[in-house]
Amino acid sequence: DNMEQRHQTVFTWVKNILYAGLVAFFLTRAWMPLGVNKSLFTNYIFVAGIIAILMAVFFTIIHFYEQVLRFLLRMRWVFLATVTGLVIWGVNIFQNTGQEFMPSLDEGSFLLMPTSMPYTGMQQNINYLRALDMAVTAIPEVESVVGKLGRVESALDPAPISMYENVILYKSEYKVDEDGHRMRFKVDENGEFVRDEKGELVPDKNGKYFRQWRDHIRTPDDIWQEIVAATKLPGVTSAPKLQPIETRLVMLQTGMRAPMGIKVKGPDLKSIEEFGLKLEKYLKEVPGVKAAAVFADRIVGKPYMEFEIDRKAIARYGLSIADVQRYIQASVGGMAMTTTV
């Protein structure tokens, strides 16, 4: 009986190790945690090590479970009070945690939203936008960039012509097919990729993955730093790291073009801007704050339109000053037609 029980125990251990090895193999093929530039064996050792650690923890819990349970049952009131306190504390923390601190998803694109000076004219803004597009397009990791200035024909978009929106689509780290799966390409004896007569890569199931990023580019954050460095233009502010979908949610939540910001109120626009510029300087020196992501909106210097109404000319058409001013208001700034709930 002892021999049979010993064989059964050995068989159980071998079966568990075999199942764990198979799970580690399939998980490695789908996950590749160390990156596809590492060999399958290296990734397999890493995954197998993680699974071994987890199994050791589980078996340790099973081994000491009865002893721990008996101890907690003897101290059940202390244990229940501790668990209840932890649950209440966790619920309180969850309610006070803002969504601005939640990790963002990788959308595969960026939204660059810099601004120029308020007094900048239309042609200069067009030149700025063209320069931004050209600078970003020159980055090898960028696939395409489309920029716009001002607002669309909508009363819900208050953006001035000095505000730009550049949608930047960057390449995936490795070349993928239409379904988003990484592709392998043929290589020669020296490990160099083989190209056909047209200069295109040759697909090969037994080949290597083709990396589209440069060696020093490791994460999308590195691409964003390249974008920030390339878009430093005189007269144009910097912009925080944003993504198209994330930006819309952030603007709905905070009312600003950034997850965090400070709203300044004052007696006049000049005082507000002066304080904002000083605050910008101080915030850039705070440890843990990215200096390139801190900027104050320029609000002084916006152009104004002055109308001198010729009373004699409008009198010939039977118009009063109030009539002309209403027409000007509707054509330049718009006016409220009605109010709905």
Buried (B, 14 or more C-beta within 10 A) or exposed (E): EEEEEEEEEEEEEEEEEEEBEEEBBEBBEEEBEBEBEEEEEBBBEBBBEEBEEEEEEEEEEEEEEEEEEEEBEEEEEEEEEEEEEEEEEEEEEEEEEEEEEEEBEEBBBBBBBBBBBBEBEEEBBEBBBEBBBEBBEEBEBBBEBEBEBBBEEEEEEEBBBBBBBBBBBBBBBBBBEEEEEBBBBBBEEEEEBEEEEEEEBEEBEEBBBBBBBEEEBEEBEBBBBBBBEBBEBEEBBBBBBBBBEBBEEBBEEBEBBBBEBEEBEEEEEEEBBBBBEEBBEEBBEEEEEEEBBBBBBBEBEEEEEEEEEEEEEBEEEEBEEEEBEEEEEEEEEEEEEEEEE
